């Protein structure tokens, strides 16, 4: 039996819940479908020791702020609990344990079939987030079958990995945190480094995100129909009570072996590109770009902030920490691929996905009338995939949904 509603929202993570609130404030009837529990990925795809990279003041959703110190950092489990609380606070109409099987065109709207029923609706908002499917390099298939291979979604801690050295592929935020976690537990670690940004946790007396927020850097818009702002890799940051920095030099000092970008296998060896020095130099350029954003804002606004000349000094990992141009696969017990994410929409059976499998979105609007997105990287501005940026995007998308529903009603009349 088909149920009917105006809008189906796919996903009950922070993006889907922010959408639900904005739709409710406009009096738009809707249902939110979630394959697992509210904020499922925060429950099942985050390791226990993970803390959010952004301070608490950036982790609220419209109408509710997290408990704890404004400048503190929330454990992932606490954020999962916050999402549960938020759903109750906004009385979001969420159907949990409801995996979407297909979204197809139906008349002037859509038919959504899921594991707990089917719905007819006039609009769909895809709010499944930016971290849908972990990307793993094709050469991983050439590794020996005995080698334990996982992505961060399956990492639960050093004790769950087999004995032996661990190769962590990818040195952005997730990779460096996992490498540090493993090394602190006494594991031997090799960190394979590609494109990254060495970032300070604090600069000139404030958290880095304070300056990126106040300067407007996080809200640099993506022009409609145009190119997005230049993307930066996720920053090498960790959220900790002591506001400590994390980076290659720090990890090397802790005993992590630093290697270049892993590029494949050669017999029984995993090969690294001879690009480590170049990648580290490029990371310093990106770091200086962030520091310049803060300095310009301080200068333009006339703020009193202490200078911090040492923050501009380059820090390269010592040569002794380099793992060389390759490593025998037999010397590795496990490989963790912290190589980023892509999106996957096998259930979306309308012409809105490109050849790479990504949904086509221009500011949250797709080529299919009535189909919208929320929570994608650079969807409307730099912080579109940040928790902090979801509220303003949700308001814009709810307004677009309302216009679509009004236009559809006018055509019917």
C-alpha positions as CSV (number, residue, x, y, z in Angstrom):
1,X,0.0,0.0,0.0
2,X,1.4,3.4,-1.0
3,X,1.6,6.2,1.6
4,X,1.5,9.8,0.4
5,X,3.4,12.9,1.6
6,X,4.8,16.1,0.0
7,X,8.5,15.4,0.5
8,X,10.7,12.5,1.3
9,X,14.1,13.2,2.9
10,X,16.6,10.4,2.4
11,X,19.0,10.3,5.4
12,X,18.5,11.2,9.1
13,X,22.0,12.4,9.8
14,X,22.7,16.1,10.6
15,X,21.8,17.2,7.0
16,X,18.5,15.3,6.9
17,X,17.5,16.5,10.4
18,X,18.4,20.2,9.5
19,X,16.2,19.7,6.4
20,X,13.4,18.3,8.4
21,X,13.4,21.3,10.8
22,X,13.4,23.8,7.9
23,X,10.5,22.0,6.1
24,X,8.5,21.8,9.4
25,X,8.9,25.5,10.0
26,X,7.3,26.1,6.5
27,X,4.5,23.7,7.3
28,X,5.6,21.2,4.6
29,X,4.5,17.6,5.2
30,X,7.4,15.2,4.9
31,X,8.9,11.9,6.0
32,X,12.6,11.3,6.7
33,X,13.9,7.8,5.8
34,X,17.0,6.4,7.5
35,X,18.5,3.0,6.8
36,X,19.7,2.5,10.4
37,X,19.4,4.7,13.5
38,X,19.3,8.4,13.6
39,X,22.8,9.5,12.7
40,X,23.7,5.9,11.7
41,X,27.2,6.7,10.6
42,X,28.1,8.4,13.8
43,X,27.0,5.2,15.7
44,X,28.5,2.5,13.5
45,X,31.2,4.0,11.3
46,X,33.4,6.0,13.8
47,X,36.0,4.5,16.0
48,X,35.5,5.0,19.8
49,X,38.4,7.4,20.3
50,X,37.4,9.8,17.6
51,X,36.7,13.4,18.5
52,X,35.2,16.0,16.1
53,X,37.8,18.3,14.5
54,X,35.6,21.4,14.9
55,X,35.0,23.0,18.3
56,X,31.6,22.7,20.0
57,X,30.4,26.1,18.8
58,X,30.5,24.8,15.2
59,X,28.7,21.5,16.0
60,X,25.2,22.7,16.8
61,X,22.2,22.5,14.5
62,X,19.5,25.2,14.1
63,X,17.7,25.5,17.4
64,X,20.0,23.4,19.5
65,X,23.6,23.7,20.7
66,X,25.7,20.9,22.2
67,X,26.4,20.7,25.9
68,X,30.0,21.3,27.1
69,X,32.6,24.0,26.8
70,X,32.0,26.2,23.7
71,X,35.6,25.7,22.6
72,X,35.8,22.0,23.6
73,X,35.7,19.0,21.3
74,X,33.0,16.4,21.3
75,X,33.6,12.7,21.1
76,X,31.9,11.1,18.1
77,X,29.7,9.1,20.4
78,X,28.5,12.3,22.1
79,X,27.6,13.8,18.8
80,X,25.6,10.7,17.9
81,X,23.7,11.2,21.2
82,X,23.2,14.9,20.3
83,X,21.6,13.9,17.0
84,X,19.1,11.6,18.8
85,X,18.3,14.5,21.1
86,X,17.9,16.9,18.2
87,X,15.5,14.6,16.4
88,X,13.3,14.5,19.5
89,X,13.6,18.3,20.0
90,X,12.4,19.1,16.5
91,X,9.9,16.2,16.4
92,X,11.3,15.0,13.1
93,X,9.1,12.4,11.4
94,X,11.9,9.8,11.0
95,X,11.3,6.2,10.0
96,X,14.4,4.3,11.2
97,X,15.6,0.9,9.9
98,X,14.2,1.9,6.5
99,X,16.7,1.5,3.7
100,X,15.7,3.2,0.4
101,X,15.6,0.7,-2.5
102,X,14.6,3.0,-5.3
103,X,13.5,6.5,-6.2
104,X,11.7,6.6,-9.6
105,X,9.6,9.1,-11.4
106,X,5.9,8.8,-10.9
107,X,3.4,11.2,-12.6
108,X,4.5,14.7,-11.6
109,X,6.5,13.5,-8.7
110,X,8.3,10.4,-7.3
111,X,7.7,6.9,-6.0
112,X,10.1,5.9,-3.2
113,X,10.3,2.2,-2.3
114,X,12.0,1.2,0.9
115,X,12.4,-1.7,3.2
116,X,9.5,-0.5,5.4
117,X,7.0,0.7,2.8
118,X,6.5,2.8,-0.3
119,X,5.6,6.5,-0.7
120,X,4.4,8.8,-3.4
121,X,5.7,12.3,-3.0
122,X,6.1,15.5,-5.0
123,X,9.7,16.2,-4.0
124,X,12.8,14.3,-2.7
125,X,15.8,15.7,-0.8
126,X,18.9,13.6,-0.9
127,X,20.7,14.2,2.4
128,X,22.9,11.1,2.7
129,X,26.0,13.2,3.3
130,X,29.5,13.6,1.9
131,X,31.1,10.5,3.4
132,X,29.0,7.8,1.7
133,X,31.5,5.3,0.4
134,X,35.2,5.1,1.2
135,X,37.4,5.3,-1.8
136,X,40.1,2.6,-2.1
137,X,42.8,2.6,-4.8
138,X,42.5,0.0,-7.5
139,X,45.9,-1.5,-6.7
140,X,44.6,-2.7,-3.3
141,X,43.3,-5.7,-5.2
142,X,46.9,-6.7,-6.0
143,X,47.8,-7.0,-2.3
144,X,48.2,-10.5,-0.8
145,X,44.9,-12.0,0.3
146,X,46.3,-12.7,3.8
147,X,46.8,-8.9,4.3
148,X,44.1,-7.3,6.5
149,X,42.6,-4.3,4.6
150,X,40.1,-1.9,6.1
151,X,38.8,1.7,5.7
152,X,38.3,4.1,8.7
153,X,34.6,3.1,8.8
154,X,35.6,-0.3,10.0
155,X,38.5,0.8,12.3
156,X,37.7,0.3,15.9
157,X,41.1,0.6,17.5
158,X,44.7,-0.9,17.6
159,X,43.6,-4.0,19.4
160,X,41.3,-5.1,16.6
161,X,44.1,-5.3,14.0
162,X,46.3,-8.4,13.5
163,X,49.9,-8.3,14.7
164,X,52.5,-6.6,12.7
165,X,53.3,-3.2,11.3
166,X,50.3,-1.1,10.0
167,X,50.4,0.9,6.8
168,X,48.0,3.9,6.9
169,X,47.4,5.2,3.4
170,X,46.4,8.9,3.5
171,X,47.6,11.7,5.7
172,X,44.7,14.1,5.9
173,X,42.7,14.5,9.2
174,X,41.6,10.8,9.5
175,X,44.9,9.2,8.5
176,X,47.1,11.2,10.9
177,X,44.7,10.6,13.8
178,X,44.6,6.9,13.2
179,X,48.4,6.8,12.8
180,X,48.7,8.6,16.1
181,X,46.2,6.3,17.8
182,X,48.1,3.2,16.6
183,X,51.5,4.6,17.6
184,X,50.3,5.5,21.1
185,X,49.2,1.9,21.5
186,X,52.8,0.8,20.7
187,X,52.1,-0.3,17.1
188,X,54.7,0.1,14.4
189,X,53.2,2.5,11.8
190,X,54.0,3.6,8.3
191,X,52.1,6.6,7.1
192,X,51.8,7.1,3.3
193,X,51.5,10.8,2.5
194,X,49.8,12.4,-0.5
195,X,48.1,15.8,-0.7
196,X,47.5,17.3,2.7
197,X,47.4,20.5,4.7
198,X,49.5,21.1,7.8
199,X,47.3,23.3,10.0
200,X,47.7,24.8,13.4
201,X,45.1,24.0,16.0
202,X,45.3,27.5,17.4
203,X,46.8,30.7,15.8
204,X,47.2,34.1,17.3
205,X,45.3,33.3,20.4
206,X,42.2,31.6,18.9
207,X,41.2,28.3,17.4
208,X,42.0,28.3,13.6
209,X,38.3,27.8,12.8
210,X,37.5,31.1,14.7
211,X,39.5,33.0,12.1
212,X,38.2,31.0,9.1
213,X,34.6,31.7,10.4
214,X,35.1,35.4,11.2
215,X,36.9,36.2,8.0
216,X,34.2,34.6,5.8
217,X,36.5,32.1,4.4
218,X,34.2,29.2,5.2
219,X,31.3,30.9,3.5
220,X,33.0,31.7,0.2
221,X,30.1,30.9,-2.2
222,X,30.1,28.6,-5.1
223,X,28.8,30.5,-8.1
224,X,25.6,29.1,-9.6
225,X,26.5,27.1,-12.6
226,X,30.2,27.8,-12.1
227,X,33.3,26.3,-10.6
228,X,33.5,25.6,-6.9
229,X,36.1,27.4,-4.7
230,X,39.5,25.7,-4.8
231,X,39.2,22.6,-2.6
232,X,41.7,22.0,0.2
233,X,42.3,18.5,1.6
234,X,40.9,18.0,5.1
235,X,43.1,19.7,7.6
236,X,45.7,17.8,9.7
237,X,43.9,18.6,13.0
238,X,42.8,16.7,16.1
239,X,40.3,17.9,18.7
240,X,41.9,17.5,22.1
241,X,41.6,19.1,25.5
242,X,45.2,20.5,25.3
243,X,44.6,22.0,21.8
244,X,47.7,20.1,20.6
245,X,48.8,20.1,17.0
246,X,49.3,17.0,14.8
247,X,51.4,16.7,11.7
248,X,54.1,14.7,10.0
249,X,57.0,16.1,12.1
250,X,55.0,15.4,15.3
251,X,54.2,11.9,14.2
252,X,57.7,11.2,13.1
253,X,59.0,12.3,16.6
254,X,56.6,9.7,18.0
255,X,58.1,7.0,15.9
256,X,55.8,6.9,12.9
257,X,57.7,6.1,9.7
258,X,56.7,8.6,7.0
259,X,56.5,7.5,3.3
260,X,55.5,9.1,0.0
261,X,52.2,8.5,-1.7
262,X,51.4,4.7,-2.1
263,X,51.1,4.1,-5.9
264,X,50.8,0.3,-6.2
265,X,52.7,-2.9,-5.9
266,X,55.8,-4.4,-7.6
267,X,56.0,-8.1,-6.8
268,X,55.9,-8.4,-3.1
269,X,56.6,-4.7,-2.4
270,X,54.2,-1.8,-1.9
271,X,55.7,1.2,-3.8
272,X,55.8,4.8,-2.8
273,X,56.1,7.8,-5.2
274,X,59.2,9.9,-4.8
275,X,57.0,12.9,-4.1
276,X,57.2,13.3,-0.4
277,X,59.3,16.4,-0.3
278,X,57.1,18.0,-3.0
279,X,53.9,17.2,-1.1
280,X,55.3,18.5,2.2
281,X,56.3,21.8,0.4
282,X,52.9,22.1,-1.1
283,X,51.3,21.5,2.3
284,X,53.4,24.5,3.7
285,X,52.0,26.7,0.9
286,X,48.4,25.7,1.9
287,X,49.2,26.4,5.5
288,X,50.5,29.9,4.7
289,X,47.3,30.5,2.8
290,X,45.2,29.8,5.9
291,X,47.5,31.9,8.1
292,X,47.2,34.7,5.6
293,X,43.4,34.6,5.8
294,X,43.6,35.1,9.6
295,X,46.2,37.8,9.3
296,X,44.3,39.8,6.8
297,X,41.1,39.6,8.8
298,X,43.0,40.8,12.0
299,X,44.5,43.7,10.0
300,X,41.3,44.8,8.3
301,X,39.2,44.7,11.5
302,X,41.9,46.2,13.7
303,X,41.7,43.4,16.2
304,X,44.3,43.1,19.0
305,X,45.8,39.6,18.6
306,X,49.3,38.4,19.6
307,X,51.7,37.8,16.7
308,X,53.0,34.3,16.2
309,X,56.0,34.3,13.8
310,X,56.9,30.7,14.7
311,X,53.7,29.5,13.1
312,X,55.1,30.5,9.7
313,X,58.2,28.3,10.1
314,X,58.2,25.2,7.9
315,X,58.3,21.8,9.7
316,X,59.4,18.9,7.6
317,X,59.6,15.4,8.9
318,X,63.2,14.3,9.6
319,X,64.9,12.3,6.8
320,X,65.4,9.5,9.3
321,X,61.7,9.0,9.5
322,X,61.3,8.3,5.7
323,X,60.2,4.8,4.8
324,X,62.0,5.0,1.5
325,X,60.6,4.1,-1.9
326,X,58.8,0.8,-0.9
327,X,58.1,-1.7,1.7
328,X,57.7,-5.5,1.6
329,X,54.1,-6.5,1.9
330,X,55.2,-9.4,4.1
331,X,56.4,-6.8,6.7
332,X,52.9,-5.4,7.0
333,X,50.1,-6.9,9.0
334,X,47.3,-4.5,8.1
335,X,46.6,-1.6,5.7
336,X,44.1,1.1,6.5
337,X,43.0,3.2,3.5
338,X,42.2,6.7,4.7
339,X,41.9,7.9,1.2
340,X,38.7,9.9,1.3
341,X,35.1,9.3,0.2
342,X,32.8,9.3,-2.7
343,X,29.0,9.2,-3.0
344,X,26.9,6.3,-4.3
345,X,23.3,6.4,-5.4
346,X,22.4,3.0,-6.8
347,X,18.8,3.5,-5.7
348,X,18.4,6.8,-7.5
349,X,16.7,5.9,-10.8
350,X,16.2,9.3,-12.3
351,X,18.6,11.1,-14.6
352,X,20.5,13.0,-12.0
353,X,23.8,11.1,-11.7
354,X,26.9,11.7,-13.8
355,X,29.4,9.3,-15.3
356,X,31.4,9.2,-12.1
357,X,28.4,8.2,-10.0
358,X,28.1,11.6,-8.3
359,X,24.7,13.4,-8.1
360,X,24.6,16.5,-10.4
361,X,23.9,19.4,-8.1
362,X,24.0,23.1,-8.7
363,X,23.6,24.8,-5.3
364,X,21.3,21.9,-4.2
365,X,19.2,21.8,-7.4
366,X,19.5,18.9,-9.7
367,X,18.5,18.4,-13.4
368,X,15.3,16.6,-12.2
369,X,12.6,19.0,-11.1
370,X,11.7,18.3,-7.5
371,X,14.9,16.5,-6.6
372,X,17.2,18.4,-4.3
373,X,20.5,17.7,-2.3
374,X,21.9,18.8,1.0
375,X,25.3,18.3,2.7
376,X,27.5,17.8,-0.3
377,X,31.0,19.3,-0.4
378,X,31.0,22.9,-1.7
379,X,27.3,22.6,-2.6
380,X,26.7,26.2,-1.9
381,X,29.8,27.4,-0.1
382,X,33.0,26.1,1.6
383,X,31.2,24.8,4.7
384,X,28.3,23.1,3.0
385,X,29.5,19.7,4.3
386,X,30.4,21.1,7.8
387,X,27.8,20.6,10.6
388,X,28.1,24.4,11.1
389,X,27.1,25.1,7.4
390,X,24.0,22.8,7.2
391,X,21.5,25.1,8.7
392,X,21.8,28.0,6.2
393,X,21.8,25.5,3.3
394,X,18.7,23.7,4.7
395,X,16.8,27.0,4.8
396,X,17.7,27.7,1.2
397,X,16.7,24.2,0.0
398,X,13.5,24.3,2.0
399,X,12.6,27.5,0.3
400,X,13.4,25.9,-3.1
401,X,11.2,22.9,-2.2
402,X,8.3,25.3,-1.2
403,X,8.6,27.1,-4.6
404,X,8.5,23.7,-6.4
405,X,5.5,22.5,-4.5
406,X,3.7,25.8,-5.1
407,X,4.5,25.7,-8.8
408,X,3.3,22.1,-9.1
409,X,0.1,23.0,-7.3
410,X,-0.5,25.9,-9.7
411,X,0.0,23.7,-12.7
412,X,-2.5,21.2,-11.4
413,X,-5.1,24.0,-10.7
